Amino acid sequence: MRLSLRCIPVLMLLAAVALPARAVTVNDLYTASVKVADKGADARAAAFRITLKHVLVKVSGNSAALANEDLQKTLEHAAHYVQEYRYEPLSDDAADLVGDEVAGGDTQNASASGDSASGSSQATHILKVSFAGPSIDAVLRKHGVLVWGRQRPQVLVWLAVDNGQQRYIVSSDGDARAHKLLMRSAADRGLPVLLPLMDVSDRSKIEFVDISGGFFDTVRKASARYRSEISLVGHVVHAGGSWRADWTLLGVGERRAWSASASGLDGAIGSGVEGVADRLAAAFAGHHAEQTALRVRVRALKSLDDYARVDKYLQSLVRVRSARVVDVQPHEAVFDVDLQGLPKDLQRTVTLGDVLAPAQNDAAPATADQAGSGASTASAAAGSDQAGAAGNGGGAVVTGLDDSAVTTGLGTDTSSQGETASSNTGDTGAMPANGNTGAAPDDESAAGGVAQSPGTGGTPGGVSSGPQRPELVFRLIG
């Protein structure tokens, strides 16, 4: 049955003021590895618990997820969620990709330098464990923890290290321990990172002091060649027997800065990766479990295959509990969606992929009978042009961050930390929907939220009867 679109209330999406970010598909979210003391049942059971702990954090994107006592109990039955496991040789290269913890070993503490583990001699193999993805997602949802999807924004990392003997910028092809620790920490959190080449071109644009001194305009200019709008800038220094790390996250509307101290280099670098992963996960996945009923309108459909593709895509999203089509017209379909989270969360999740993008900021063409009834339909989504343009880079996403939703858990090897946030409109290049410059706050009224507009004569109308739903408008891409 075809439902009329006459007198539909106009619900306008005001997207967060931010730049589109390159999306990367992370394929190993449900896999983790740990060193084991032997191939016995006790060591294997301990390894299952350790790797499940890492996977729960990686899949949720929330380092504080394990503070949930009910979720902690899941670790006692880790073997129930194992899909497969295999032992691998303990080579030097493989060991660099795994933490210092040894399952079944008597000692699991790293040395003060962070360069070796006192218990590493006990390790005989590496156990790689893969868990059943649907089961992991289900247990997280059961305990009120949201799942961060496979599509995640790529982060360009500018890391300056001063170990007391030499100062250097970590590069993509470097063999410094800082490089290995950074890549290992990023893999543990499922965070796609990109390191600079530090070739002649980079060295002509940026120096160590630009990173350590916080000259962010220089950093942004040097970042342009990598086409990555999100950058993590870190300065790690060894002094007085400990490590100090200062971090700044750029390209997210507000510049976010935090600091940490650690006994080892691994803890200092980990504080940066943990911090940025928590903040990005809060922006794209959210750490709340609100239930929202909303309407999703999708345009630019050209065939029956397009309609089926959109339906399948919406059903596949981890946030979507259910989606049903309520109206079909030439080139457009409307869905009622029951969502875990807020409308801005779905907007970020959808636009991170390569199927949908925010609709253009123009009104849908009115038919003759719509014009006669006085009805109008419009939608707006800031940054739609950028989202479409970035599609060839693996997808695009609006990156307004609401740091108030972030719960950080940087307790590992960290004795002190702090954070500051400063408004920095220079970190954003997209224009607000109203055409004014400046960053918009990331809340429901102005950043990824929705606003309702009454129908003709102030009488709300809609596709179907029942309570009004906020509406998001997208177009099919690709």
FINU-506881 format. One record per residue (C-alpha): residue number from 1; residue in one letter; chain; x, y, z. Coordinates in nm, 4 decimals, padded with zeros to 6 digits. Layout:
% residues N
 num residu chaine       c1       c2       c3
 NUM      A      A        X        Y        Z
...
END
This chain:
% residues 478
 num residu chaine       c1       c2       c3
   1      M      A  00.0000  00.0000  00.0000
   2      R      A  00.1417  00.3352 -00.1059
   3      L      A  00.1304  00.5995  00.1641
   4      S      A  00.0938  00.9676  00.0881
   5      L      A  00.3737  01.2142  00.1480
   6      R      A  00.1385  01.5121  00.1663
   7      C      A  00.1785  01.7427  00.4612
   8      I      A  00.4890  01.5665  00.5885
   9      P      A  00.6467  01.7682  00.8703
  10      V      A  00.9878  01.8995  00.7772
  11      L      A  01.2551  01.7612  01.0070
  12      M      A  01.5905  01.9236  00.9458
  13      L      A  01.9205  01.7591  01.0281
  14      L      A  02.1860  02.0037  01.1463
  15      A      A  02.5112  01.8156  01.1130
  16      A      A  02.8143  01.8787  01.3327
  17      V      A  03.0580  02.1365  01.2033
  18      A      A  03.3596  01.9305  01.1099
  19      L      A  03.5566  01.7780  00.8294
  20      P      A  03.4977  01.4461  00.6598
  21      A      A  03.7388  01.1765  00.7748
  22      R      A  03.8731  00.8825  00.5786
  23      A      A  03.7120  00.5589  00.6884
  24      V      A  03.9005  00.2304  00.7146
  25      T      A  03.7512 -00.1146  00.7597
  26      V      A  03.8999 -00.2971  01.0596
  27      N      A  03.8806 -00.6716  00.9992
  28      D      A  04.0381 -00.8229  01.3116
  29      L      A  03.8157 -00.6800  01.5839
  30      Y      A  03.7306 -01.0215  01.7247
  31      T      A  04.0876 -01.1563  01.7340
  32      A      A  04.3609 -01.1085  01.9946
  33      S      A  04.6938 -01.2714  02.0807
  34      V      A  04.8865 -01.3324  02.4016
  35      K      A  05.2067 -01.5069  02.5008
  36      V      A  05.1646 -01.8365  02.6862
  37      A      A  05.3964 -02.0210  02.9218
  38      D      A  05.3049 -02.3610  02.7774
  39      K      A  05.0363 -02.5453  02.5807
  40      G      A  04.8620 -02.6788  02.8901
  41      A      A  04.4927 -02.6356  02.9689
  42      D      A  04.5515 -02.3875  03.2531
  43      A      A  04.7635 -02.1538  03.0417
  44      R      A  04.5128 -02.1793  02.7563
  45      A      A  04.2185 -02.0941  02.9856
  46      A      A  04.4092 -01.7932  03.1176
  47      A      A  04.4869 -01.6895  02.7596
  48      F      A  04.1184 -01.7060  02.6675
  49      R      A  04.0324 -01.4706  02.9537
  50      I      A  04.3081 -01.2252  02.8638
  51      T      A  04.2267 -01.2153  02.4926
  52      L      A  03.8515 -01.1858  02.5543
  53      K      A  03.9199 -00.8864  02.7761
  54      H      A  04.1135 -00.7211  02.4921
  55      V      A  03.8431 -00.8032  02.2371
  56      L      A  03.5606 -00.6611  02.4493
  57      V      A  03.7460 -00.3303  02.4747
  58      K      A  03.8416 -00.3315  02.1063
  59      V      A  03.4899 -00.4074  01.9803
  60      S      A  03.3173 -00.1572  02.2100
  61      G      A  03.5849  00.1089  02.1660
  62      N      A  03.5419  00.1865  02.5356
  63      S      A  03.8344  00.1234  02.7696
  64      A      A  03.5982  00.1554  03.0662
  65      A      A  03.3659 -00.1199  02.9404
  66      L      A  03.5171 -00.3779  03.1758
  67      A      A  03.4159 -00.1673  03.4744
  68      N      A  03.0772 -00.3303  03.4182
  69      E      A  03.0636 -00.6056  03.6815
  70      D      A  02.8260 -00.8207  03.4776
  71      L      A  03.0584 -00.8001  03.1798
  72      Q      A  03.3508 -00.8933  03.4028
  73      K      A  03.1733 -01.2187  03.4846
  74      T      A  03.1773 -01.3032  03.1145
  75      L      A  03.5542 -01.3505  03.1388
  76      E      A  03.4978 -01.6517  03.3633
  77      H      A  03.3337 -01.8272  03.0683
  78      A      A  03.5642 -01.6986  02.7959
  79      A      A  03.5966 -02.0409  02.6321
  80      H      A  03.2247 -02.0341  02.5446
  81      Y      A  03.2869 -01.7503  02.2978
  82      V      A  03.6000 -01.8905  02.1297
  83      Q      A  03.5588 -01.9681  01.7618
  84      E      A  03.9106 -02.0940  01.6991
  85      Y      A  04.2635 -02.0673  01.8335
  86      R      A  04.6116 -02.1621  01.7242
  87      Y      A  04.9643 -02.1574  01.8641
  88      E      A  05.2368 -01.9668  01.6813
  89      P      A  05.6150 -01.9637  01.7265
  90      L      A  05.7584 -01.7064  01.9632
  91      S      A  05.9787 -01.5210  01.7139
  92      D      A  06.1173 -01.1761  01.7891
  93      D      A  05.9000 -01.0132  01.5224
  94      A      A  05.5848 -01.1836  01.6482
  95      A      A  05.6653 -01.0983  02.0102
  96      D      A  05.6863 -00.7272  01.9198
  97      L      A  05.3224 -00.7383  01.8100
  98      V      A  05.2013 -00.8883  02.1383
  99      G      A  05.1987 -00.7391  02.4862
 100      D      A  05.4352 -00.8469  02.7611
 101      E      A  05.1695 -01.0384  02.9547
 102      V      A  05.2253 -01.4146  02.9720
 103      A      A  04.9244 -01.6389  03.0258
 104      G      A  05.0149 -01.9086  03.2742
 105      G      A  05.3397 -01.7359  03.3681
 106      D      A  05.4371 -01.6525  03.7254
 107      T      A  05.5438 -01.2978  03.6412
 108      Q      A  05.3684 -01.0641  03.3963
 109      N      A  05.5122 -00.7249  03.4794
 110      A      A  05.7125 -00.5186  03.2358
 111      S      A  06.0430 -00.3674  03.3335
 112      A      A  06.0566 -00.0035  03.4284
 113      S      A  06.1929  00.0924  03.0879
 114      G      A  05.8994 -00.0676  02.9110
 115      D      A  06.1452 -00.2316  02.6712
 116      S      A  06.1145 -00.5872  02.7992
 117      A      A  05.9114 -00.8046  03.0298
 118      S      A  06.0665 -00.9783  03.3259
 119      G      A  05.8301 -01.2668  03.2617
 120      S      A  05.9007 -01.2901  02.8892
 121      S      A  06.1488 -01.5786  02.9374
 122      Q      A  05.8591 -01.7921  03.0584
 123      A      A  05.6765 -01.7608  02.7281
 124      T      A  05.7082 -02.0512  02.4865
 125      H      A  05.4467 -01.9673  02.2246
 126      I      A  05.1929 -01.7086  02.1156
 127      L      A  04.8269 -01.8099  02.1273
 128      K      A  04.6061 -01.6352  01.8708
 129      V      A  04.2364 -01.6519  01.9601
 130      S      A  03.9374 -01.5649  01.7411
 131      F      A  03.5986 -01.5117  01.9046
 132      A      A  03.2513 -01.5431  01.7527
 133      G      A  03.1566 -01.1911  01.6476
 134      P      A  02.7771 -01.2187  01.6852
 135      S      A  02.8153 -01.3672  02.0331
 136      I      A  03.0513 -01.0898  02.1425
 137      D      A  02.8159 -00.8227  02.0070
 138      A      A  02.5236 -00.9880  02.1841
 139      V      A  02.6931 -01.0045  02.5233
 140      L      A  02.7977 -00.6381  02.5001
 141      R      A  02.4448 -00.5288  02.4157
 142      K      A  02.3026 -00.7501  02.6889
 143      H      A  02.5023 -00.5566  02.9454
 144      G      A  02.4269 -00.2134  02.7977
 145      V      A  02.7579 -00.1588  02.6177
 146      L      A  02.7374 -00.0296  02.2604
 147      V      A  02.9359 -00.1787  01.9741
 148      W      A  03.1672  00.0301  01.7568
 149      G      A  03.1450 -00.0931  01.3975
 150      R      A  03.4189 -00.2065  01.1610
 151      Q      A  03.4249  00.1279  00.9773
 152      R      A  03.6519  00.3568  01.1786
 153      P      A  03.8212  00.6902  01.1048
 154      Q      A  04.1912  00.6854  01.0249
 155      V      A  04.4175  00.8944  01.2465
 156      L      A  04.7445  01.0517  01.1334
 157      V      A  04.9911  01.0367  01.4238
 158      W      A  05.2717  01.2896  01.4686
 159      L      A  05.4803  01.1546  01.7554
 160      A      A  05.7984  01.3244  01.8814
 161      V      A  06.0094  01.1136  02.1183
 162      D      A  06.2883  01.2359  02.3444
 163      N      A  06.4445  00.9383  02.5244
 164      G      A  06.7170  01.1441  02.6895
 165      Q      A  06.9783  01.0435  02.4320
 166      Q      A  06.8165  01.1320  02.1024
 167      R      A  06.5122  01.3141  01.9712
 168      Y      A  06.3185  01.1946  01.6678
 169      I      A  05.9814  01.1919  01.4953
 170      V      A  05.8354  00.8432  01.4560
 171      S      A  05.7980  00.7562  01.0866
 172      S      A  05.6069  00.4917  00.8937
 173      D      A  05.9170  00.2908  00.8029
 174      G      A  06.1060  00.3376  01.1273
 175      D      A  06.2298  00.0455  01.3352
 176      A      A  06.2389  00.2401  01.6610
 177      R      A  06.0728  00.0774  01.9588
 178      A      A  05.8306  00.3692  01.9765
 179      H      A  05.7028  00.2749  01.6301
 180      K      A  05.6407 -00.0869  01.7314
 181      L      A  05.4695  00.0116  02.0563
 182      L      A  05.2462  00.2611  01.8778
 183      M      A  05.1359  00.0116  01.6133
 184      R      A  05.0789 -00.2580  01.8750
 185      S      A  04.8707 -00.0287  02.0933
 186      A      A  04.6650  00.0874  01.7948
 187      A      A  04.6011 -00.2722  01.6867
 188      D      A  04.4910 -00.3601  02.0402
 189      R      A  04.2273 -00.0870  02.0245
 190      G      A  04.1223 -00.1463  01.6625
 191      L      A  04.2322  00.2056  01.5712
 192      P      A  04.3525  00.2650  01.2117
 193      V      A  04.6596  00.4871  01.2270
 194      L      A  04.8818  00.6440  00.9651
 195      L      A  05.2396  00.7558  01.0306
 196      P      A  05.4226  01.0206  00.8258
 197      L      A  05.6946  00.9184  00.5828
 198      M      A  05.9366  01.1778  00.7192
 199      D      A  06.0975  01.1993  00.3772
 200      V      A  06.2514  01.5104  00.2249
 201      S      A  05.9086  01.6630  00.1716
 202      D      A  05.8034  01.6145  00.5335
 203      R      A  06.1349  01.7323  00.6750
 204      S      A  06.1071  02.0536  00.4767
 205      K      A  05.7697  02.1285  00.6371
 206      I      A  05.7932  02.0086  00.9952
 207      E      A  06.0591  01.9638  01.2641
 208      F      A  06.0743  01.8056  01.6076
 209      V      A  06.0177  02.1401  01.7794
 210      D      A  05.6961  02.1987  01.5840
 211      I      A  05.5460  01.8893  01.7477
 212      S      A  05.6998  01.9255  02.0938
 213      G      A  05.6211  02.2974  02.1020
 214      G      A  05.2611  02.2646  01.9888
 215      F      A  05.2851  02.4605  01.6632
 216      F      A  04.9620  02.3138  01.5310
 217      D      A  04.9309  02.5360  01.2238
 218      T      A  05.2571  02.3857  01.1008
 219      V      A  05.1328  02.0371  01.1839
 220      R      A  04.8122  02.0931  00.9876
 221      K      A  05.0044  02.2126  00.6837
 222      A      A  05.2351  01.9109  00.6976
 223      S      A  04.9307  01.6843  00.7297
 224      A      A  04.7720  01.8103  00.4079
 225      R      A  04.9611  01.5665  00.1834
 226      Y      A  04.8168  01.2698  00.3748
 227      R      A  04.4533  01.3819  00.3329
 228      S      A  04.3747  01.2746  00.6872
 229      E      A  04.1656  01.5346  00.8690
 230      I      A  04.2091  01.3787  01.2141
 231      S      A  04.5566  01.4071  01.3648
 232      L      A  04.6998  01.2975  01.6975
 233      V      A  05.0003  01.5048  01.8030
 234      G      A  05.2158  01.3614  02.0797
 235      H      A  05.5349  01.4561  02.2631
 236      V      A  05.6853  01.1828  02.4805
 237      V      A  05.9934  01.2578  02.6927
 238      H      A  06.1968  01.0499  02.9387
 239      A      A  06.3198  01.2404  03.2424
 240      G      A  06.3751  01.1686  03.6092
 241      G      A  06.3261  00.7947  03.5668
 242      S      A  05.9763  00.8193  03.4193
 243      W      A  05.8023  00.9143  03.0969
 244      R      A  05.5845  01.2182  03.0377
 245      A      A  05.3367  01.2276  02.7467
 246      D      A  05.1436  01.5273  02.6148
 247      W      A  04.8751  01.4639  02.3527
 248      T      A  04.6537  01.6814  02.1352
 249      L      A  04.3733  01.5650  01.9068
 250      L      A  04.3155  01.7900  01.6038
 251      G      A  04.0460  01.8060  01.3393
 252      V      A  03.7407  01.7451  01.5551
 253      G      A  03.5918  02.0904  01.6062
 254      E      A  03.7479  02.1470  01.9453
 255      R      A  04.1131  02.0796  02.0085
 256      R      A  04.1408  01.8163  02.2827
 257      A      A  04.4540  01.7896  02.4946
 258      W      A  04.5533  01.5544  02.7738
 259      S      A  04.8683  01.4465  02.9561
 260      A      A  04.9900  01.1339  03.1304
 261      S      A  05.2936  01.0054  03.3146
 262      A      A  05.4105  00.6442  03.3039
 263      S      A  05.6972  00.4280  03.4215
 264      G      A  05.7649  00.2921  03.0739
 265      L      A  05.7553  00.4020  02.7123
 266      D      A  05.4757  00.1562  02.6405
 267      G      A  05.2506  00.3209  02.8996
 268      A      A  05.3302  00.6693  02.7736
 269      I      A  05.2467  00.5826  02.4125
 270      G      A  04.9467  00.3763  02.5179
 271      S      A  04.7985  00.6782  02.6967
 272      G      A  04.7740  00.8557  02.3613
 273      V      A  04.6155  00.5672  02.1743
 274      E      A  04.3765  00.4926  02.4607
 275      G      A  04.2731  00.8571  02.4797
 276      V      A  04.2039  00.9063  02.1108
 277      A      A  04.0283  00.5700  02.0752
 278      D      A  03.7940  00.6500  02.3645
 279      R      A  03.7123  00.9924  02.2225
 280      L      A  03.6499  00.8757  01.8678
 281      A      A  03.4445  00.5783  01.9831
 282      A      A  03.2296  00.8115  02.1929
 283      A      A  03.1721  01.0278  01.8852
 284      F      A  03.0994  00.7509  01.6351
 285      A      A  02.9581  00.4732  01.8522
 286      G      A  02.8529  00.6550  02.1680
 287      H      A  02.8710  00.5149  02.5188
 288      H      A  02.5028  00.5386  02.5982
 289      A      A  02.2167  00.2996  02.5312
 290      E      A  01.9210  00.5331  02.4705
 291      Q      A  01.6473  00.3861  02.2531
 292      T      A  01.5226  00.6144  01.9757
 293      A      A  01.2452  00.5723  01.7208
 294      L      A  01.3226  00.7763  01.4104
 295      R      A  01.2521  00.8005  01.0421
 296      V      A  01.5175  00.7564  00.7741
 297      R      A  01.4536  00.8918  00.4237
 298      V      A  01.6857  00.7737  00.1484
 299      R      A  01.7024  00.9430 -00.1919
 300      A      A  01.8755  00.8845 -00.5251
 301      L      A  01.7458  00.5288 -00.5643
 302      K      A  01.7449  00.4149 -00.9264
 303      S      A  01.6445  00.0497 -00.9280
 304      L      A  01.4827 -00.2256 -00.7257
 305      D      A  01.8315 -00.3446 -00.6384
 306      D      A  01.8989 -00.0040 -00.4807
 307      Y      A  01.5904 -00.0324 -00.2613
 308      A      A  01.6949 -00.3804 -00.1490
 309      R      A  02.0537 -00.2663 -00.0909
 310      V      A  01.9475  00.0174  00.1390
 311      D      A  01.7105 -00.2088  00.3331
 312      K      A  01.9824 -00.4698  00.3836
 313      Y      A  02.2370 -00.2041  00.4820
 314      L      A  02.0157 -00.0474  00.7486
 315      Q      A  01.9337 -00.3897  00.8903
 316      S      A  02.3050 -00.4698  00.9145
 317      L      A  02.4044 -00.1703  01.1267
 318      V      A  02.4924 -00.2629  01.4821
 319      R      A  02.2924  00.0290  01.6211
 320      V      A  01.9723 -00.0586  01.4363
 321      R      A  01.7414 -00.2887  01.6298
 322      S      A  01.4822 -00.2934  01.3514
 323      A      A  01.4068 -00.1123  01.0259
 324      R      A  01.0911 -00.1382  00.8186
 325      V      A  00.9937  00.0416  00.5010
 326      V      A  00.6839  00.2634  00.5355
 327      D      A  00.6820  00.4387  00.1981
 328      V      A  00.8273  00.3743 -00.1452
 329      Q      A  00.8304  00.6276 -00.4283
 330      P      A  01.0319  00.6621 -00.7465
 331      H      A  01.3893  00.7370 -00.6367
 332      E      A  01.3060  00.7479 -00.2643
 333      A      A  01.2205  00.5196  00.0269
 334      V      A  01.1252  00.5933  00.3869
 335      F      A  01.2038  00.3636  00.6807
 336      D      A  01.0929  00.3595  01.0417
 337      V      A  01.4004  00.2693  01.2439
 338      D      A  01.4296  00.1648  01.6074
 339      L      A  01.7748  00.2746  01.7139
 340      Q      A  02.0064  00.2068  02.0030
 341      G      A  02.1443  00.5555  02.0572
 342      L      A  02.0596  00.9054  01.9391
 343      P      A  01.9924  01.0305  01.5833
 344      K      A  02.3363  01.1911  01.5645
 345      D      A  02.4913  00.8516  01.6459
 346      L      A  02.3218  00.6889  01.3474
 347      Q      A  02.4163  00.9823  01.1259
 348      R      A  02.7815  00.9365  01.2138
 349      T      A  02.7694  00.5594  01.1793
 350      V      A  02.5984  00.5661  00.8393
 351      T      A  02.8158  00.8347  00.6851
 352      L      A  03.1316  00.6555  00.7929
 353      G      A  03.0519  00.3821  00.5406
 354      D      A  03.0325  00.3897  00.1626
 355      V      A  02.6602  00.3238  00.1077
 356      L      A  02.4845  00.6414  00.2243
 357      A      A  02.5778  01.0081  00.2597
 358      P      A  02.3872  01.3066  00.4022
 359      A      A  02.1378  01.4459  00.1499
 360      Q      A  02.2157  01.7716 -00.0215
 361      N      A  02.0957  02.0909  00.1391
 362      D      A  01.8043  02.1530 -00.0920
 363      A      A  01.4331  02.0924 -00.0996
 364      A      A  01.2857  01.7901 -00.2691
 365      P      A  01.1005  01.8895 -00.5883
 366      A      A  00.7319  01.9371 -00.5129
 367      T      A  00.4703  01.7706 -00.7282
 368      A      A  00.1709  01.9640 -00.8577
 369      D      A -00.0680  01.8267 -00.5963
 370      Q      A  00.1828  01.8985 -00.3196
 371      A      A  00.2125  02.2572 -00.4368
 372      G      A -00.1649  02.2895 -00.4397
 373      S      A -00.1959  02.1654 -00.0843
 374      G      A  00.0666  02.4048  00.0345
 375      A      A  00.2867  02.1256  00.1638
 376      S      A  00.6642  02.1396  00.1364
 377      T      A  00.9428  01.8968  00.1982
 378      A      A  01.3026  01.9906  00.2718
 379      S      A  01.6104  01.8475  00.4269
 380      A      A  01.9515  01.9818  00.5156
 381      A      A  02.2741  01.8160  00.6117
 382      A      A  02.5863  02.0222  00.6641
 383      G      A  02.8973  01.8833  00.5060
 384      S      A  02.7168  01.6718  00.2459
 385      D      A  02.9447  01.7854 -00.0328
 386      Q      A  03.2520  01.6911  00.1656
 387      A      A  03.0991  01.3553  00.2566
 388      G      A  03.0372  01.2764 -00.1060
 389      A      A  03.3777  01.3961 -00.2159
 390      A      A  03.5522  01.1805  00.0402
 391      G      A  03.3698  00.8706 -00.0715
 392      N      A  03.6550  00.7733 -00.2979
 393      G      A  03.8817  00.7669  00.0044
 394      G      A  03.6916  00.4872  00.1714
 395      G      A  03.3890  00.6822  00.2968
 396      A      A  03.3304  01.0006  00.4890
 397      V      A  03.1997  01.0937  00.8290
 398      V      A  03.1140  01.4078  01.0186
 399      T      A  03.3490  01.4277  01.3129
 400      G      A  03.1998  01.6607  01.5726
 401      L      A  03.3055  01.5191  01.9081
 402      D      A  03.1156  01.5470  02.2338
 403      D      A  03.3853  01.4745  02.4880
 404      S      A  03.1400  01.4926  02.7758
 405      A      A  03.0262  01.1441  02.6746
 406      V      A  03.3736  01.0021  02.7015
 407      T      A  03.4788  00.7878  02.9927
 408      T      A  03.8514  00.7361  02.9741
 409      G      A  04.0355  00.4510  03.1341
 410      L      A  04.4022  00.5339  03.1205
 411      G      A  04.4853  00.3720  03.4510
 412      T      A  04.7296  00.1199  03.3050
 413      D      A  05.0801  00.2282  03.3982
 414      T      A  04.9601  00.5870  03.4359
 415      S      A  04.9960  00.7781  03.7569
 416      S      A  04.8634  01.1169  03.6546
 417      Q      A  04.6726  01.2694  03.3695
 418      G      A  04.4741  01.5753  03.2823
 419      E      A  04.2783  01.7152  02.9946
 420      T      A  04.1994  02.0529  02.8489
 421      A      A  03.9694  02.1490  02.5665
 422      S      A  04.0061  02.4670  02.3690
 423      S      A  03.7829  02.6080  02.1014
 424      N      A  03.9682  02.6072  01.7749
 425      T      A  03.7595  02.6806  01.4703
 426      G      A  04.0705  02.6487  01.2596
 427      D      A  04.0472  02.2724  01.3123
 428      T      A  03.7279  02.2567  01.1084
 429      G      A  03.6778  02.3449  00.7465
 430      A      A  03.3117  02.2681  00.6814
 431      M      A  03.0466  02.5392  00.7002
 432      P      A  02.7475  02.5218  00.9316
 433      A      A  02.4086  02.4721  00.7725
 434      N      A  02.3209  02.8395  00.8245
 435      G      A  02.6311  02.9538  00.6395
 436      N      A  02.7993  03.1149  00.9393
 437      T      A  03.1548  03.0370  01.0325
 438      G      A  03.2641  02.8921  01.3624
 439      A      A  03.2217  02.5592  01.5364
 440      A      A  02.8815  02.4479  01.6536
 441      P      A  02.8381  02.2712  01.9868
 442      D      A  02.7924  01.8974  01.9573
 443      D      A  02.4446  01.8637  02.1035
 444      E      A  02.1029  01.7638  01.9784
 445      S      A  02.0027  02.1156  01.8799
 446      A      A  02.3023  02.2099  01.6702
 447      A      A  02.5358  01.9206  01.6085
 448      G      A  02.3994  01.6082  01.4571
 449      G      A  02.0581  01.6507  01.6167
 450      V      A  01.7249  01.7142  01.4520
 451      A      A  01.4738  01.9959  01.4494
 452      Q      A  01.1051  01.9658  01.3705
 453      S      A  00.9001  02.1955  01.1545
 454      P      A  00.5205  02.1871  01.1591
 455      G      A  00.3158  02.0912  00.8571
 456      T      A  00.0747  02.3183  00.6762
 457      G      A -00.1302  02.5299  00.9100
 458      G      A  00.0694  02.4072  01.2087
 459      T      A -00.0903  02.0621  01.1941
 460      P      A  00.1699  01.7878  01.2032
 461      G      A  00.1486  01.5345  00.9264
 462      G      A  00.3465  01.2238  00.8409
 463      V      A  00.3890  00.9122  00.6387
 464      S      A  00.2025  00.7013  00.8881
 465      S      A -00.0033  00.7499  01.1980
 466      G      A  00.1463  00.7369  01.5458
 467      P      A  00.3979  00.9472  01.7377
 468      Q      A  00.6179  01.1786  01.5372
 469      R      A  00.9691  01.0557  01.4761
 470      P      A  01.2775  01.2692  01.4147
 471      E      A  01.3980  01.2256  01.0592
 472      L      A  01.7376  01.1827  00.8977
 473      V      A  01.7737  01.2269  00.5223
 474      F      A  02.0430  01.0467  00.3186
 475      R      A  02.1192  00.9709 -00.0433
 476      L      A  02.2539  00.6515 -00.1891
 477      I      A  02.6142  00.6677 -00.3078
 478      G      A  02.8471  00.4278 -00.4841
END
